[in-house]
Amino acid sequence: MAKPISMEVWNPSGKYRVVSTKSMPGTRWIRLLTDNDCRLEICTDPKTILSVDDILALIGDRCDGVIGQLTEDWGEVLFSALKRAGGTAFSNMAVGYNNVDVEAANSNGIAVGNTPGVLTETTAELAASLTLSAARRIVEADQFMRAGLYDGWLPHLFVGNLLKGQTVGVIGAGRIGSAYARMMIEGFKMNLIYYDLYQATRLEKFVTAYGEFLKANGEQPVTWKRAATMEDVLREADVVSNSVYNYTQQISLHPVLDKTTYHLINPERLAIMKKEAVLVNASRGPVIDEVALVEHLKANPMFRVGLDVFEDEPYMKPGLADMKNAVVVPHIASASKWTREGMATLAALNVLACHLQSFRGQLISRTLLCC
């Protein structure tokens, strides 16, 4: 017999039964639900990732809405079970919803919500932190010190990359990508090259205005360029960042994950990047071919990478953990107290919207955060 899943119950006499598959930061989201006549049941099982069977047990025979996590596989099995239990809403505590079969949700009349917007600056800050850590070899130097190996200053000790005046490449200049770009441009006076399906007009205006400010003060102005292809960014940037469609050479990746962005960074594209480039990914792991990345890091010791997400999360591909030119952190891009509490609040509002405003079968927009 399966062991019962442990639960924490708030407002036991509430009219609507809402389940949260994980405990979430803050208490505002709890108050929002209980103040609106919801019986809230929070799963306190120690498992990091719940299985489909676990979630089926949580849904049970009666459930009006569920707040879930990006680690869960929400498809036909779970949505049909939620429908049978009388449910109308599922809210994903994440900016993305690549773990959600939206067609299955629609066919079962389940409204799906996500939590964009509130994590823009926090995620961009983490991408910037990874960029700095990789470029200046912070983690390597920290481990060196802790191992007691430092016995005096040397001219070649942990020489890294200067960011000032270099080119940051952004693939995907949406909310997060643009925020990251602004941080790198204003903070380090980097030039910008970006690739996006749409023109990032506001970002371009920002770079132009900042360039004029620098010029008026006798400094070299920063510049921007919208690349015709992704390959142009990879060739020219010193930092490439991906936080859901961002590049820098420093290249920063910032695309959503779908069939068109799976293994966006592959052996061929790694090969055209500068040998001393910095690649940052804080979007979705499968955007990078991790096996190819490990081989590239081995062959190019001055190439550096900062990763917040992984292809087979929570696991890393063999060899990645051994790479000194890789900085790896456990999917913490949105992990600031303010942001995580905001995500939990927005997730609760998404569920409430279905009952209080009869929003069914729609994707609930982030504007609900203002309710």
C-alpha positions as CSV (number, residue, x, y, z in Angstrom):
1,M,0.0,0.0,0.0
2,A,1.4,3.4,-1.0
3,K,2.5,5.7,1.8
4,P,0.1,8.7,2.2
5,I,1.5,12.0,1.1
6,S,2.0,14.4,4.0
7,M,-0.1,17.6,3.8
8,E,-0.4,20.9,5.6
9,V,-4.0,22.2,5.7
10,W,-5.1,25.8,5.9
11,N,-8.8,26.9,6.4
12,P,-10.2,23.3,6.6
13,S,-13.8,24.5,6.2
14,G,-13.1,26.4,3.0
15,K,-15.6,25.9,0.1
16,Y,-13.0,25.5,-2.6
17,R,-10.2,22.9,-2.4
18,V,-6.9,24.1,-3.7
19,V,-3.7,22.0,-3.7
20,S,-0.1,23.3,-3.9
21,T,2.3,20.6,-4.8
22,K,5.1,22.4,-2.9
23,S,5.4,24.8,0.0
24,M,6.2,28.3,-1.4
25,P,7.8,31.3,0.2
26,G,5.8,34.0,2.0
27,T,2.3,34.0,3.5
28,R,0.5,36.4,1.2
29,W,-0.4,33.7,-1.3
30,I,-1.9,31.6,1.6
31,R,-4.0,34.5,2.9
32,L,-5.3,35.3,-0.6
33,L,-6.6,31.8,-1.0
34,T,-8.0,31.3,2.6
35,D,-9.6,34.8,2.6
36,N,-11.5,33.8,-0.5
37,D,-13.0,30.7,1.0
38,C,-10.4,28.2,-0.2
39,R,-9.3,25.1,1.8
40,L,-5.6,25.1,1.0
41,E,-3.6,21.8,1.1
42,I,0.1,22.2,0.8
43,C,2.2,19.0,0.1
44,T,5.0,18.7,2.6
45,D,6.4,15.4,1.2
46,P,10.2,15.5,1.3
47,K,10.6,14.5,-2.4
48,T,12.1,17.2,-4.5
49,I,10.2,16.1,-7.6
50,L,6.7,14.5,-7.4
51,S,5.7,11.8,-9.8
52,V,2.5,11.8,-11.8
53,D,1.1,9.2,-9.4
54,D,2.0,11.4,-6.5
55,I,0.1,14.3,-8.0
56,L,-2.9,12.2,-8.9
57,A,-3.1,11.2,-5.2
58,L,-3.0,14.9,-4.3
59,I,-5.8,15.8,-6.7
60,G,-8.0,13.0,-5.3
61,D,-11.8,13.0,-5.9
62,R,-12.4,16.7,-5.4
63,C,-10.1,19.5,-6.3
64,D,-10.9,23.0,-7.7
65,G,-7.4,24.1,-8.6
66,V,-3.7,23.2,-8.3
67,I,-0.6,25.3,-8.0
68,G,2.3,23.2,-9.5
69,Q,6.0,23.5,-10.3
70,L,8.1,23.5,-13.4
71,T,9.6,20.1,-12.5
72,E,6.2,18.4,-12.9
73,D,4.8,16.8,-16.1
74,W,1.4,18.3,-16.6
75,G,-0.3,16.4,-19.5
76,E,-3.5,14.6,-20.4
77,V,-3.3,12.2,-17.4
78,L,-3.2,15.0,-14.8
79,F,-5.5,17.5,-16.5
80,S,-8.2,14.8,-17.1
81,A,-7.9,13.8,-13.5
82,L,-8.3,17.4,-12.4
83,K,-11.3,17.8,-14.6
84,R,-12.9,14.7,-13.1
85,A,-12.3,16.1,-9.7
86,G,-14.2,19.3,-10.6
87,G,-11.1,21.4,-11.1
88,T,-11.0,24.5,-13.4
89,A,-7.4,25.9,-12.9
90,F,-3.8,25.0,-12.9
91,S,-1.1,27.6,-12.2
92,N,2.6,26.9,-13.0
93,M,4.9,28.7,-10.6
94,A,7.3,29.6,-13.4
95,V,7.8,32.1,-16.2
96,G,7.6,29.3,-18.7
97,Y,5.2,26.4,-19.3
98,N,7.2,23.9,-21.4
99,N,6.3,21.3,-18.8
100,V,2.6,21.9,-19.5
101,D,0.6,20.4,-22.4
102,V,-1.6,23.4,-23.1
103,E,-3.7,21.5,-25.7
104,A,-4.5,18.8,-23.0
105,A,-5.5,21.6,-20.6
106,N,-7.7,23.3,-23.1
107,S,-9.4,20.0,-24.1
108,N,-10.2,19.4,-20.5
109,G,-11.4,23.0,-19.8
110,I,-8.6,23.8,-17.4
111,A,-7.3,27.3,-17.3
112,V,-3.5,27.5,-17.2
113,G,-1.5,30.3,-15.5
114,N,2.1,31.1,-15.3
115,T,4.1,33.8,-13.4
116,P,6.1,36.0,-15.8
117,G,7.2,39.6,-15.2
118,V,7.8,39.4,-11.5
119,L,11.1,37.5,-12.0
120,T,12.6,39.6,-14.8
121,E,15.2,41.7,-12.8
122,T,16.1,38.8,-10.4
123,T,16.9,36.4,-13.3
124,A,18.8,39.1,-15.2
125,E,20.9,39.7,-12.0
126,L,21.7,36.1,-11.8
127,A,22.8,36.0,-15.4
128,A,25.0,39.0,-14.8
129,S,26.4,37.3,-11.7
130,L,27.3,34.2,-13.7
131,T,28.9,36.3,-16.4
132,L,31.2,38.0,-13.8
133,S,32.0,34.8,-12.0
134,A,32.9,33.0,-15.2
135,A,34.8,36.0,-16.8
136,R,36.9,36.7,-13.7
137,R,37.2,33.0,-12.6
138,I,35.7,33.8,-9.2
139,V,34.8,30.2,-8.3
140,E,38.2,28.8,-9.3
141,A,39.9,31.4,-7.2
142,D,37.7,30.8,-4.2
143,Q,38.4,27.0,-4.3
144,F,42.1,27.8,-4.7
145,M,42.1,29.9,-1.6
146,R,40.1,27.4,0.5
147,A,42.5,24.7,-0.5
148,G,45.3,26.7,1.1
149,L,47.2,27.0,-2.2
150,Y,47.8,30.7,-2.3
151,D,51.4,31.6,-1.3
152,G,51.7,35.0,-2.9
153,W,50.8,37.3,-5.9
154,L,51.7,36.2,-9.3
155,P,51.3,38.0,-12.7
156,H,49.5,35.1,-14.3
157,L,47.4,33.9,-11.4
158,F,43.7,33.5,-12.4
159,V,43.9,36.0,-15.3
160,G,40.4,36.4,-16.7
161,N,38.4,38.5,-19.1
162,L,37.9,42.3,-18.9
163,L,34.2,43.2,-19.6
164,K,34.6,47.0,-20.1
165,G,34.4,47.9,-23.8
166,Q,33.7,44.3,-24.9
167,T,30.6,43.1,-26.8
168,V,27.7,41.5,-25.0
169,G,25.6,39.3,-27.2
170,V,22.0,38.6,-26.4
171,I,19.9,35.9,-28.0
172,G,16.3,36.8,-27.2
173,A,15.8,40.4,-26.2
174,G,12.6,40.0,-24.3
175,R,12.0,41.2,-20.8
176,I,14.8,39.2,-19.2
177,G,17.2,39.5,-22.1
178,S,16.8,43.3,-22.3
179,A,17.2,43.7,-18.5
180,Y,20.4,41.7,-18.6
181,A,21.7,43.7,-21.5
182,R,21.0,47.0,-19.7
183,M,22.9,45.8,-16.7
184,M,25.9,44.8,-18.7
185,I,25.9,48.0,-20.9
186,E,25.4,50.5,-18.1
187,G,27.5,48.6,-15.6
188,F,30.5,47.8,-17.8
189,K,30.0,50.0,-20.8
190,M,29.8,47.1,-23.1
191,N,28.6,47.2,-26.7
192,L,25.5,45.2,-27.7
193,I,24.8,42.8,-30.5
194,Y,21.5,41.0,-30.2
195,Y,19.3,38.6,-32.2
196,D,15.5,38.4,-31.8
197,L,12.6,37.8,-34.1
198,Y,11.3,41.2,-33.2
199,Q,13.1,44.6,-33.0
200,A,13.9,45.5,-29.4
201,T,13.1,49.2,-29.9
202,R,13.2,50.2,-26.2
203,L,16.6,48.5,-25.7
204,E,18.0,50.2,-28.8
205,K,16.8,53.6,-27.6
206,F,18.4,52.9,-24.2
207,V,21.8,52.0,-25.7
208,T,21.6,55.1,-28.0
209,A,20.8,57.4,-25.2
210,Y,23.5,56.0,-22.9
211,G,26.0,56.2,-25.7
212,E,25.2,59.9,-26.2
213,F,25.6,60.4,-22.4
214,L,29.0,58.9,-22.5
215,K,30.1,60.9,-25.5
216,A,28.9,64.1,-23.9
217,N,31.2,63.3,-21.0
218,G,34.2,62.6,-23.1
219,E,34.0,58.9,-23.1
220,Q,33.8,56.3,-25.9
221,P,30.1,55.8,-26.6
222,V,28.5,52.3,-26.5
223,T,26.9,51.0,-29.6
224,W,24.2,48.5,-30.6
225,K,23.6,46.2,-33.5
226,R,20.7,44.0,-34.4
227,A,22.1,40.8,-36.0
228,A,20.6,39.2,-39.0
229,T,21.3,35.8,-37.7
230,M,22.1,34.0,-34.5
231,E,25.5,33.0,-35.9
232,D,26.4,36.7,-36.3
233,V,26.0,37.2,-32.5
234,L,28.0,34.1,-31.7
235,R,30.9,35.2,-34.0
236,E,31.1,38.8,-32.7
237,A,30.2,38.7,-29.0
238,D,32.6,38.3,-26.2
239,V,29.8,37.3,-23.8
240,V,26.7,35.4,-24.8
241,S,23.8,35.0,-22.4
242,N,20.6,33.0,-22.5
243,S,17.9,33.9,-20.0
244,V,15.2,33.2,-22.4
245,Y,16.6,34.7,-25.6
246,N,19.9,36.5,-24.9
247,Y,23.5,36.3,-26.2
248,T,26.8,37.8,-25.2
249,Q,30.5,37.0,-26.0
250,Q,29.8,37.3,-23.4
251,I,26.8,35.6,-24.9
252,S,23.7,35.4,-22.9
253,L,20.9,33.0,-23.9
254,H,17.3,34.1,-23.1
255,P,15.0,32.0,-25.4
256,V,11.8,30.1,-24.5
257,L,12.2,26.4,-24.9
258,D,10.4,24.8,-27.8
259,K,11.2,22.7,-30.8
260,T,13.0,25.6,-32.5
261,T,15.3,26.3,-29.6
262,Y,16.2,22.8,-28.5
263,H,20.0,22.5,-28.8
264,L,20.1,26.0,-30.1
265,I,23.8,25.9,-29.0
266,N,25.2,22.9,-30.7
267,P,28.7,21.8,-31.8
268,E,28.6,23.8,-35.0
269,R,27.6,27.0,-33.2
270,L,30.1,26.5,-30.4
271,A,32.8,26.2,-33.0
272,I,32.1,29.7,-34.4
273,M,32.3,31.4,-31.1
274,K,35.5,33.2,-29.9
275,K,38.0,30.9,-28.1
276,E,37.8,33.1,-25.0
277,A,34.1,33.8,-25.0
278,V,31.8,33.5,-22.0
279,L,28.5,31.7,-22.5
280,V,25.7,32.1,-19.9
281,N,22.5,30.2,-19.7
282,A,19.7,31.0,-17.2
283,S,16.7,30.0,-19.3
284,R,16.2,26.3,-20.0
285,G,18.9,23.6,-20.0
286,P,18.0,21.9,-23.3
287,V,18.8,25.1,-25.2
288,I,22.4,23.9,-25.0
289,D,23.7,20.6,-26.2
290,E,25.4,19.8,-22.9
291,V,27.5,16.9,-24.2
292,A,28.9,19.1,-27.0
293,L,29.5,21.9,-24.4
294,V,31.6,19.5,-22.2
295,E,33.8,18.6,-25.2
296,H,34.1,22.3,-26.2
297,L,35.2,23.2,-22.6
298,K,37.8,20.5,-22.7
299,A,39.2,21.6,-26.0
300,N,39.1,25.3,-25.2
301,P,40.3,25.9,-21.6
302,M,39.9,29.7,-22.0
303,F,36.3,29.4,-23.1
304,R,34.0,29.8,-20.0
305,V,30.4,29.1,-19.2
306,G,28.0,30.0,-16.5
307,L,25.0,27.7,-16.1
308,D,21.9,27.9,-13.9
309,V,20.0,25.2,-15.8
310,F,20.8,21.8,-17.2
311,E,19.7,19.6,-20.0
312,D,18.7,16.6,-17.8
313,E,18.0,18.6,-14.6
314,P,18.7,17.9,-11.8
315,Y,21.6,15.9,-13.4
316,M,24.6,17.3,-15.2
317,K,26.1,15.5,-18.2
318,P,29.2,13.5,-17.4
319,G,32.3,15.6,-17.2
320,L,30.7,19.0,-16.7
321,A,31.3,19.0,-12.9
322,D,35.0,18.5,-13.5
323,M,35.4,21.5,-15.8
324,K,37.2,24.3,-14.0
325,N,36.0,26.7,-16.8
326,A,32.4,26.1,-15.9
327,V,30.4,27.9,-13.1
328,V,27.3,25.9,-12.2
329,V,24.5,26.8,-9.8
330,P,21.2,24.9,-9.0
331,H,18.5,26.7,-10.9
332,I,18.4,29.8,-8.6
333,A,17.9,32.6,-11.2
334,S,14.6,33.6,-9.5
335,A,15.7,32.9,-6.0
336,S,15.4,36.2,-4.3
337,K,12.9,36.5,-1.4
338,W,10.9,39.3,-3.1
339,T,10.7,37.4,-6.4
340,R,9.8,34.0,-5.1
341,E,7.1,35.5,-2.8
342,G,5.8,37.4,-5.8
343,M,5.7,34.3,-7.9
344,A,3.7,32.4,-5.2
345,T,1.3,35.3,-5.0
346,L,0.7,35.5,-8.7
347,A,0.3,31.7,-8.8
348,A,-2.5,32.0,-6.2
349,L,-4.1,34.9,-8.1
350,N,-4.2,32.8,-11.2
351,V,-6.2,30.1,-9.4
352,L,-8.5,32.6,-7.8
353,A,-9.3,34.2,-11.1
354,C,-10.9,31.1,-12.4
355,H,-13.4,31.1,-9.5
356,L,-13.9,34.8,-8.9
357,Q,-13.9,36.0,-12.5
358,S,-14.9,32.8,-14.4
359,F,-11.7,32.8,-16.4
360,R,-11.7,29.3,-17.9
361,G,-9.7,27.8,-20.7
362,Q,-7.4,30.8,-21.0
363,L,-3.8,31.6,-20.2
364,I,-4.0,34.0,-17.2
365,S,-1.9,37.1,-17.9
366,R,0.7,38.5,-15.5
367,T,-1.4,41.7,-15.1
368,L,-3.3,39.8,-12.4
369,L,-0.4,40.6,-10.1
370,C,-1.9,44.1,-9.8
371,C,-5.2,42.8,-8.6
